[in-house]
Amino acid sequence: MSSNATFLISVIYAMPDRQVELQLTSDGSLTAREAALQSGIERYFPGIDLARVELGVFGEFVDDHHVLAAGDRVEIYRELLHDPKEIRRRRARQG
């Protein structure tokens, strides 16, 4: 890729009642964490700690240094309120 080529990536965050997807441009050096921080998504969801949340690209967890490719979608994961495995165990015990 030439040094002046840019491409689009998306940053998305979802709550049970709404989701926001924002577009950013990258020159090929933007990491997942940088994209989350630069997205401005915290304007829509105050209280997100973008420096600490877990991130993914198309459903796969990525680390802070994952360099994004054209068309990547950075997903900002929210903390689970309840462990899905524990919920299934409780339901199984209750019959």
C-alpha positions in Angstrom: 0.0 0.0 0.0 1.4 3.4 -0.8 2.2 5.7 2.1 -0.5 8.2 1.2 -3.3 5.7 0.7 -6.2 5.8 3.2 -9.1 3.6 3.9 -12.2 3.4 6.1 -12.6 1.4 9.2 -15.7 1.4 11.6 -15.9 1.6 15.3 -19.1 0.2 16.9 -20.5 0.1 20.4 -23.9 -1.4 21.3 -26.2 -1.3 24.3 -29.4 -3.3 24.6 -31.5 -0.4 23.4 -29.2 1.2 20.8 -25.9 1.0 18.9 -23.6 3.6 17.3 -21.3 2.9 14.4 -18.7 5.6 13.5 -16.4 5.7 10.5 -12.7 6.7 10.6 -10.0 6.8 8.0 -6.7 5.1 8.5 -3.4 5.2 6.6 -2.6 1.6 7.6 -1.0 2.3 10.9 -4.0 2.7 13.2 -4.4 0.1 15.9 -7.7 -1.1 17.4 -7.2 0.9 20.6 -6.2 4.0 18.8 -9.3 3.8 16.6 -11.5 3.4 19.7 -9.9 6.4 21.4 -10.1 8.5 18.3 -13.6 7.6 17.4 -15.4 10.0 19.8 -17.9 7.3 20.6 -17.9 8.3 24.3 -19.9 11.3 23.3 -22.8 8.9 22.7 -22.1 6.6 25.7 -20.6 8.6 28.5 -18.8 6.5 31.1 -17.1 4.1 28.6 -13.4 3.7 29.7 -12.0 3.4 26.2 -8.5 2.9 27.6 -9.6 -0.3 29.4 -12.5 -2.0 27.5 -11.9 -5.2 25.5 -11.9 -4.8 21.8 -12.6 -7.1 18.8 -12.6 -7.1 15.0 -15.5 -9.0 13.4 -16.2 -11.0 16.6 -12.6 -11.9 17.4 -10.8 -10.4 20.4 -7.8 -8.4 19.5 -5.0 -6.8 21.6 -4.3 -3.1 21.8 -1.6 -3.3 19.1 -3.7 -5.0 16.5 -3.1 -3.0 13.3 -6.3 -2.4 11.3 -6.9 -3.3 7.7 -9.3 -1.7 5.1 -12.9 -2.3 6.1 -12.2 -3.6 9.6 -14.9 -3.1 12.2 -13.6 -2.4 15.7 -16.1 -3.7 18.3 -16.0 -2.2 21.7 -17.2 -4.9 24.2 -19.1 -4.0 27.3 -18.7 -5.8 30.6 -21.1 -8.7 31.1 -23.5 -8.2 34.0 -24.0 -12.0 34.3 -21.8 -14.9 33.2 -23.7 -16.8 30.5 -22.2 -20.2 31.7 -23.4 -19.5 35.3 -26.9 -18.6 34.0 -27.1 -21.9 32.1 -26.0 -23.8 35.2 -28.7 -22.2 37.3 -31.4 -22.9 34.7 -30.3 -26.6 34.5 -30.4 -27.0 38.3 -33.9 -25.5 38.4 -35.1 -28.0 35.9 
